[in-house]
Amino acid sequence: MSEALQVAEVRPDDPGLVASLAAAGLPVDDLAEPGRHFFVFSSGIGKVGYAGWEEAGDAVLLRSLVVLDGMRGRGFGRQITEWLLARLAGAGNSAVYFLTTSAAAAALGERTGFARADRALAPASIQATRQFSGLCPSNAILMTLRRDPMQPNEMRDLVRTKYGEVATQASASGCCGPTGCDCGGGKDLADKTRLMGYSEDDLAAAPDGANLGLGCGNPQAIASLKPGEVVVDLGSGAGFDCFLAARQVGPQGRVIGVDMTHEMLAKARENSAKAGAANVEFRLGEIEHLPLADGSADVVISNCVINLSPDKPQVFREAFRVLKKGGRIAVSDVVNMAPLPPHLAGDPGLLSGCVAGASTRAEIEGWLREAGFVDVAVSVKAQSRDLIKDWAPGSRVEDYVASAAIEARKP
Ligand SMILES: C[S@@+](CC[C@H](N)C(=O)[O-])C[C@H]1O[C@@H](n2cnc3c(N)ncnc32)[C@H](O)[C@@H]1O
């Protein structure tokens, strides 16, 4: 589509929404009922149309799509549908449906991934909607798009396989894979590491092979580590941040890296042996179930890992559990800035590549607070575009995710 749409949520009694739906012969009686969400879409040439959805159990019914007079025939219907699907992606719904009496709308649905469904076989939650049971004519065509979200174990396996390959490739060639959380191997690894916020001193200090260029920021920069502290690094990879943290906490302190990928752990341990780092250890484990005792750490750090977790609220609960009272979390990770288009949201390479699994700033702040943290701050780094644009060249992923510094304290 040529013209980017601006989108704003509107109230169900918005006069423009009600008048436009009524003029198009679409139902308006139930707009104010719970679980409905409506949006107005505009482009540079003015208001384009309205659309929304209603929640129906674990499914969603798209509805109220109207393209205004004078705006039809320009591809806006498709653009609006794609926006709705992107907005709903990753929201946990099992399938998206819509009802239409228009063959053109059904054809549009097919172009955006929907298929015609048998009304009699629609789930009970869809059959119970007022659109299905009365407001739309009984001959309306039902269209469906199954979501079948990736199961948590599938996501974990995908991520473990990818980082196992990255570690193996790094051991074999001294470099690593082509895509991110970008492994910027080769001659520009140092440049990419500088873009993440590391200093020349950091680059020189870590053992060879520890920096695989897999981060998206520098958690050390916000962690204010002090001598004697116990630090836990979630998803420690080949150990880059652990070795840097070990310098800061000194011989009285300790750093524990946790990673679920055997090959990555082996690489980190090999690097540790090379460096003779006595105050660093690496443990095999999932960050959702940390192999650490309650109240045993002063600081939890992590670099571009939590977005890869299939259960992010649980990661923050675990971080809270292992921290001592007054302990802090200092994380670099990607945050989602705009809904990904369906072709990017569903790309497994972008899920394991630290793009499609990113959560919004509001979600992260909410999960930290729910876990019990206070002084929650998520600061988005606008300058991370330069780093992120190379993760999937040509996909414009830098328009959808940005690196952020995530900080909070256990009271
Ligand atoms: C993008 S890399 C980042 C590595 C490291 N933090 C760095 O900056 O170099 C992600 C790492 O997190 C690990 N990882 C991903 N999800 C994990 C999980 N749920 N539990 C434990 N480790 C995980 C992967 O095995 C991989 O080593």
The ligand as an ORCA input file, in Angstrom:
! r2SCAN-3c Opt
* xyz 0 1
  C      20.415    -13.208     21.719
  S      21.375    -14.279     22.649
  C      22.112    -13.166     23.824
  C      23.312    -13.746     24.508
  C      24.025    -12.812     25.443
  N      23.146    -12.200     26.421
  C      24.782    -11.756     24.674
  O      24.390    -10.592     24.732
  O      25.754    -12.115     24.004
  C      20.158    -15.134     23.585
  C      20.720    -16.155     24.539
  O      19.693    -16.449     25.487
  C      19.528    -17.840     25.618
  N      18.113    -18.046     25.935
  C      17.043    -17.699     25.183
  N      15.904    -17.998     25.806
  C      16.245    -18.546     26.986
  C      15.490    -19.071     28.076
  N      14.161    -19.075     28.060
  N      16.179    -19.571     29.142
  C      17.535    -19.573     29.147
  N      18.288    -19.100     28.139
  C      17.654    -18.590     27.071
  C      19.957    -18.408     24.284
  O      20.386    -19.737     24.422
  C      21.086    -17.465     23.885
  O      22.322    -17.901     24.372
*
